[in-house]
Amino acid sequence: MTEQQIIELIQKEFKEKTLGLTEQYLEIHSPIYADNKLKIDRIDRDKTDKLIIAYLPVLDEKFYFAVYIDTKSNAVISIDTEAYHRVYFRATSETLSSDELKVMTCLTPTELWNKGDLRKSGKSNYTFSNLTILPNPEPDEFEDKLKKTA
């Protein structure tokens, strides 16, 4: 099933609201559209060969619609929500610089700062150096994020 077919199935469900949950969710929340097309942050094909989960960001919220599609019947079989989970690794040091922390890993850091750098608020300085890694930024179930991070 192509991404376009998945989008079309979801758009049809969101328009016709054949599932009771769809109607309930869409009464109070809206998916995000880009160029008049539903925005899908991730299509998960890892569960089984019979199930696809599409994660759609929700307007002004920190969670996703999780749309479950049966690939055998090419139908939306359920809609749920998935929390905005983030699993980080953070290393800090009062003596090492962020560059010295960085050479201790082969992973790409997502945030770095050094002891003495001005904080984002601009009101004080950091008292330690930091290296933060977000290895799996895509939407997923919490348990899967932990498995993929390890």
QUIBELJO-V17429 format. One line per field, one symbol per residue. burial: b if it has 9 or more other C-alpha atoms within 8 Angstrom, else e. Layout:
# QUIBELJO-V17429
burial = ???
This chain:
# QUIBELJO-V17429
burial = eeeeebbebbbbbbeebeeebbbeebeeeebbeeeeebbbbbbbbeeeeebbbbbbbbeeeebbbbbbbbbeeeebebbeebeeeebeeeeebeeebbeebbeeeeeebeebbbbeebbeeeeebbebbbbbbbebeebbbeeebbeeee
